[in-house]
Every structure is written in C-alpha cells, then in structure tokens.
Amino acid sequence: MESATPPAPRPRRGWPFRVARAALLALVLILLPLVIFEEKLIYFPARDPAGSFDPVQMGLARAREVETAAEDGVRLHAWWVPAEPERAVVLFLHGNAGNLTHRADHVRLLREIGCSTLLLDYRGYGKSEGSPSEKGLARDARAAHALALSLGARPESLVVLGESIGAAVALGLALERPSAAVILVSPFTSVAEMRSRVIPLLPVEWVMRTKHDNLGRIPSLDRPLLVLHGEGDEIVPFEMGRRVFEAAGTAVASPPPKEFVALPGTGHNDVPDMGGRRYRDAIREFVARHCR
C-alpha cells in the first residue's frame, strides 16, 4: 500500500506583499470616509441664520422672500431685492457655507450700482428643503433662472454671479441657460484639485463623485466673463482663479470678452468688505458694457 504524499508547503509571502497589503488597507480606510461622507465634507449649510431671515430687517428695503421648486420637486427659498433704477438683474449663487443671510453685504453693493438681485439658498441651506449635492445644486440654479425670468428679468440683462463653489454652479448654469454675462468670484479649478491640496499624494479623484470642474468646462463659455479674486485668498489659491480665467472661451470659435480683476489685501470671505470700491466698480463697469 502506497503512502500518501504530503502536500507541498504553501510558499510564505514575503515582506513586500505584506507591506503592499497594509498600504492598500490604509488607503481604503483613508478614502472610504471620502466616499461615504463626501457631501458633508464639501457643503456646510446653515439652517439657522445668524440674524433674521427677513431681508428688510437686515437693511434691504423693498426686498421680499420668494419661493420656487426645482425640477425634482424640492422647495427652494430666495430673496428678491429690486433696485431703482435697474441696470441689470443679478442671479447670485453663494458659496458652500452659511446661507443667504450671510450675503447681505454683497447685495447692498449690487443694489448701489443699480442691480436687482435674486439671491438663492440651495437645497439644504436656510429655509430650502432637501440636502445639497452637485446635481441638486444644478437643478436649483435652473429653477432660480426660471424664477428670475418670471420676476421680469430678461436674458439680455441677466447676469449670473457665483462665488467660490457657487462659481461652479454659475458656470454650469451659463452653459445651459441664456444670460447676458457671467461673474465668477474666487473660482477654483475643480473640487478634486482642491481636495488634493488638503490630502496630497492620494488619488482622491478616483473616488469622488463631486466634480465641479470649472477648468474643464469654462473653455466652452460663449459670453462675457468677469473673474474677481482676492490676492490673499486663504482657501482658494489666487492662481486657480487665474487659470480658470485663462482657459475661458478657448474652445469657442469667437471668444467673448473677458476680464480679470485682482483684489489686493482681500481674502476668501471678506470680498465685499476688503474688495470694497474696486469690487463694486469692476462689476458696475462690466454690467454697463454687457447688459442692455
């Protein structure tokens, strides 16, 4: 009777394999929260305002609260702040933190130069329903555009203005809906590049669903553009704003006019205060040139 041959011993995996496995596990543990909590790491909505939600009590006389609904049924809250005489209507799309009550200073400056303003709170912000996402904010912007037209704005006198992450929302809207011109305040190149600056050497773009890819989309912009950026911006690097500006309209047969205004001594969240007259005058002159 033949004796059974003992099985060959399994080869031991060496230290390179163990190191690679540990590195892969660490990478998964780092990137997994970015996947699960992605929106919470990008959007910071405030439900409770710092002051009253009444725009008149915040010094915006004749302003009123208005509502609309996005295409998926989410109810949205906004302020309509008319100016007299009216040179143009600005659809204002704010940044990723707070809510519209934190943008009253912007609206005052716009009204000083004759711009009526429709100031929207995205889903999940202020009194608006829902929770924010890239697709959701795009729906909200389209609903706000329709609301602006229903309030009497005409495309040839409508300016889409976005600050920070709102610049990405404004750019997306401008590529889909008619308007006279676009103003981007403190625009970044993309969310992926912003995140890679916070978490360098990691392939965050592999797992992120949120793109807000300004640099990839702005070459197709076919209308006048004004970019304003604080030279001391501590959140969105000044050079990002320059790169977005330089790429604007480069894929269009007849590139539209574009202007870049640097705001000395200005950071990310103090543009209307520290930018002051330079910020206000740049917008006034731009609107006068491109709105009818």
Secondary structure, DSSP 4 states (H G I P E B T S, - for coil): -PPPPPPPPPPPP-HHHHHHHHHHHHHHHHHHHHHHTHHHHH-EE-SS-SS-S-TTTTT-TT-EEEEEE-TTS-EEEEEEE--SS-SEEEEEE--SEE-GGGGHHHHHHHHHTTEEEEEEEPTTSTT--S---HHHHHHHHHHHHHHHHHTT--GGGEEEEEETHHHHHHHHHHTTS--SEEEEES--S-HHHHHHHHSTTS-GGGT------HHHHGGG--S-EEEEEETT-SSS-HHHHHHHHHHTTTTSSSPPPEEEEEETT--SS-IIIIIHHHHHHHHHHHHHHH--
